[in-house]
Amino acid sequence: MCTFRNYTGWVFSGIPMHMHVLITVNRIWAVCFPHSYRTRHSTVTAICLVIAAAFYVHIICLPGVILDALYYRVPAETSGCNVDTTMTGQKVWEQLTMILIYDVPVVFMISAYAVLCFKEFHRREAVAGLVYSVVTLGTLGIKIKKKKAKRTGFLVLTALTISVAVCWTPYEMYFTVGTFMDIDVPMMREVGFTLNSLQPLLDPILFVITMSDLRKTLLHCLHFAQVH
């Protein structure tokens, strides 16, 4: 049971992080390389990326969990059901996992959002200046209209980036400091754990708030349930 607990604790906490990374990658692809996104993105591509991200998390996390189960397991009665990282090899694995699975995704998502904000700002300026001329028979009329930007993807990414920054960053900072400096800050642990626990509840709410189609579908379902 300890092995299963360690497996789920390391892997299942890393996979949601990388699903958020894929959402960010999707937006970067769509905004920075629109032609490639339109021609190459598909449901199959999305599924393959999700599988690849989950496989990557397993490749990084499983070695430490397996070695702990085979060689380094300490009695659960005295030390709890955790991966023992006091050995040199396991300590290096823990630090590497902390960087690759938890720290890099947070830094990447926040940095990528800054780049996308820059691109979105210039895109909206370009869209605002776009005009269409409509020539009608018998008269020369010019109809000027602004092209409405598709903001749903950017709004979703904005909400999720705020969620990551608020709910994950304190938690990752606590474990990063503890992993590399062997310092325990109880207040940071409690705050980080509380915010991190709220994150699975916030994501569905943020999706509903930022995605109008999903919001309309949900309201329709609730109305249908009340009627019947």
C-alpha positions as CSV (number, residue, x, y, z in Angstrom):
1,M,0.0,0.0,0.0
2,C,2.9,2.4,0.7
3,T,4.2,1.9,-2.8
4,F,0.8,2.7,-4.3
5,R,0.5,5.8,-2.1
6,N,3.9,7.0,-3.1
7,Y,3.1,6.4,-6.8
8,T,-0.1,8.3,-6.7
9,G,1.4,11.1,-4.6
10,W,4.2,11.8,-7.0
11,V,2.6,11.0,-10.3
12,F,-0.9,12.2,-9.8
13,S,0.3,15.5,-8.5
14,G,2.6,16.0,-11.5
15,I,0.1,15.1,-14.3
16,P,-2.4,17.9,-13.6
17,M,0.5,20.4,-13.6
18,H,1.4,19.2,-17.1
19,M,-2.1,19.3,-18.3
20,H,-2.0,23.0,-17.5
21,V,1.3,23.2,-19.4
22,L,-0.4,21.7,-22.5
23,I,-3.2,24.3,-22.4
24,T,-0.4,27.0,-22.4
25,V,1.4,25.2,-25.2
26,N,-1.9,25.1,-27.2
27,R,-2.4,28.8,-26.8
28,I,1.3,29.6,-27.8
29,W,0.9,27.4,-30.8
30,A,-2.4,29.1,-31.8
31,V,-1.2,32.6,-31.3
32,C,2.4,32.5,-32.4
33,F,2.1,29.9,-35.2
34,P,-1.6,30.2,-36.4
35,H,-1.1,28.6,-39.8
36,S,0.6,25.5,-38.3
37,Y,-2.1,25.4,-35.6
38,R,-4.9,25.4,-38.2
39,T,-3.3,22.8,-40.4
40,R,-1.8,20.4,-37.9
41,H,-3.8,20.6,-34.7
42,S,-6.5,17.9,-34.3
43,T,-8.1,15.7,-31.7
44,V,-5.6,13.0,-32.4
45,T,-2.7,15.5,-31.9
46,A,-4.3,16.6,-28.6
47,I,-4.7,13.0,-27.3
48,C,-1.1,12.2,-28.3
49,L,0.2,15.2,-26.4
50,V,-1.8,14.3,-23.3
51,I,-0.4,10.7,-23.4
52,A,3.1,12.0,-24.0
53,A,2.9,14.4,-21.0
54,A,1.6,11.6,-18.7
55,F,4.4,9.3,-19.9
56,Y,7.0,12.0,-19.3
57,V,5.8,12.4,-15.7
58,H,6.0,8.6,-15.2
59,I,9.5,8.4,-16.6
60,I,10.7,11.1,-14.1
61,C,8.8,10.0,-11.0
62,L,8.8,6.2,-11.2
63,P,12.6,5.5,-10.7
64,G,12.6,7.0,-7.2
65,V,9.4,5.2,-6.2
66,I,10.5,1.8,-7.5
67,L,14.0,2.1,-5.9
68,D,12.4,3.0,-2.6
69,A,10.1,0.0,-2.8
70,L,13.0,-2.4,-3.7
71,Y,15.9,-1.1,-1.6
72,Y,15.3,2.0,0.6
73,R,11.9,1.4,2.2
74,V,11.9,2.5,5.9
75,P,9.3,1.1,8.4
76,A,6.0,2.9,8.0
77,E,5.4,2.6,11.7
78,T,8.3,4.9,12.5
79,S,8.9,7.1,9.5
80,G,5.5,7.1,7.8
81,C,4.6,6.0,4.3
82,N,6.9,8.2,2.3
83,V,9.7,7.8,-0.2
84,D,13.0,7.8,1.7
85,T,15.2,10.5,0.2
86,T,18.0,10.5,2.7
87,M,20.2,8.3,0.5
88,T,22.4,10.3,-2.0
89,G,20.9,8.8,-5.1
90,Q,17.3,9.3,-3.9
91,K,18.1,12.9,-2.9
92,V,19.4,13.7,-6.4
93,W,16.2,12.1,-7.8
94,E,14.0,14.2,-5.5
95,Q,15.8,17.4,-6.5
96,L,15.6,16.6,-10.2
97,T,11.9,15.7,-10.0
98,M,11.2,18.8,-8.1
99,I,12.8,20.9,-10.8
100,L,11.5,19.1,-13.9
101,I,8.0,18.1,-12.8
102,Y,7.0,21.0,-10.5
103,D,9.2,24.1,-10.7
104,V,9.8,24.3,-14.5
105,P,6.1,24.0,-15.4
106,V,5.1,26.9,-13.1
107,V,7.9,29.1,-14.4
108,F,7.1,28.1,-18.0
109,M,3.3,28.9,-17.6
110,I,3.9,32.3,-16.0
111,S,6.6,33.3,-18.5
112,A,4.6,32.0,-21.5
113,Y,1.6,34.1,-20.3
114,A,3.6,37.2,-20.4
115,V,4.6,36.5,-24.0
116,L,1.0,35.8,-25.0
117,C,-0.2,39.0,-23.3
118,F,2.3,40.9,-25.5
119,K,1.2,39.0,-28.7
120,E,-2.5,39.5,-27.7
121,F,-2.0,43.2,-27.3
122,H,-0.5,43.6,-30.7
123,R,-3.1,41.3,-32.3
124,R,-5.9,43.4,-30.9
125,E,-4.3,46.6,-32.3
126,A,-4.1,45.0,-35.7
127,V,-7.7,43.8,-35.6
128,A,-9.0,47.2,-34.4
129,G,-7.4,48.7,-37.5
130,L,-8.8,46.2,-40.0
131,V,-11.5,47.4,-42.3
132,Y,-13.5,45.9,-45.0
133,S,-14.8,47.7,-48.1
134,V,-18.1,46.6,-49.5
135,V,-18.9,47.9,-53.0
136,T,-22.6,47.7,-53.9
137,L,-24.2,47.9,-57.3
138,G,-25.2,51.4,-58.4
139,T,-23.5,53.1,-55.4
140,L,-20.1,53.1,-53.8
141,G,-20.5,52.4,-50.2
142,I,-17.9,51.6,-47.6
143,K,-19.0,49.5,-44.7
144,I,-16.5,49.6,-41.9
145,K,-16.7,46.9,-39.2
146,K,-14.3,45.7,-36.7
147,K,-13.5,42.0,-36.6
148,K,-14.4,40.5,-33.3
149,A,-11.5,38.7,-31.7
150,K,-11.9,35.3,-30.3
151,R,-11.1,35.8,-26.7
152,T,-12.2,32.5,-25.1
153,G,-8.9,30.8,-25.3
154,F,-7.0,33.8,-23.9
155,L,-9.5,34.2,-21.1
156,V,-9.3,30.5,-20.1
157,L,-5.5,30.8,-20.1
158,T,-5.6,34.0,-18.0
159,A,-7.8,32.3,-15.4
160,L,-5.7,29.2,-15.2
161,T,-2.5,31.2,-15.0
162,I,-3.8,33.1,-12.1
163,S,-5.0,29.8,-10.5
164,V,-1.5,28.4,-10.9
165,A,0.3,31.5,-9.6
166,V,-2.0,31.7,-6.5
167,C,-2.6,28.0,-5.7
168,W,0.6,26.2,-6.8
169,T,3.4,28.7,-6.4
170,P,3.5,28.9,-2.6
171,Y,3.2,25.1,-2.4
172,E,6.1,24.6,-4.9
173,M,8.2,27.2,-3.1
174,Y,7.8,25.4,0.2
175,F,8.9,22.0,-1.2
176,T,11.7,23.5,-3.3
177,V,13.2,25.3,-0.3
178,G,12.8,22.1,1.8
179,T,14.3,19.9,-0.9
180,F,17.4,22.0,-1.7
181,M,18.0,23.8,1.6
182,D,16.5,21.4,4.2
183,I,14.5,24.2,5.7
184,D,11.0,23.8,7.1
185,V,8.7,26.8,7.2
186,P,5.5,25.6,8.9
187,M,3.4,28.7,8.0
188,M,4.4,28.4,4.3
189,R,3.5,24.7,4.5
190,E,0.0,25.4,5.9
191,V,-0.7,28.2,3.5
192,G,0.6,26.3,0.5
193,F,-1.2,23.2,1.3
194,T,-4.5,25.0,1.8
195,L,-4.2,26.9,-1.5
196,N,-3.1,23.8,-3.4
197,S,-6.1,21.9,-2.0
198,L,-8.4,24.6,-3.4
199,Q,-7.0,24.3,-6.9
200,P,-9.0,21.3,-8.1
201,L,-12.2,23.1,-7.0
202,L,-11.3,26.3,-8.7
203,D,-10.4,24.9,-12.2
204,P,-14.0,23.7,-13.0
205,I,-15.4,27.0,-11.8
206,L,-12.9,29.0,-13.9
207,F,-13.7,26.9,-17.0
208,V,-17.5,27.7,-16.5
209,I,-16.9,31.4,-16.0
210,T,-14.5,31.9,-18.9
211,M,-16.1,29.5,-21.5
212,S,-19.5,30.9,-22.7
213,D,-20.5,27.7,-24.5
214,L,-19.8,25.6,-21.4
215,R,-21.7,28.1,-19.2
216,K,-24.7,28.1,-21.5
217,T,-24.8,24.3,-21.6
218,L,-24.6,24.1,-17.8
219,L,-27.4,26.6,-17.4
220,H,-29.5,24.8,-19.9
221,C,-28.9,21.5,-18.0
222,L,-29.8,23.1,-14.7
223,H,-33.0,24.6,-16.2
224,F,-33.9,21.3,-17.7
225,A,-33.4,19.5,-14.4
226,Q,-35.6,22.1,-12.6
227,V,-38.4,21.8,-15.1
228,H,-38.4,18.0,-14.9
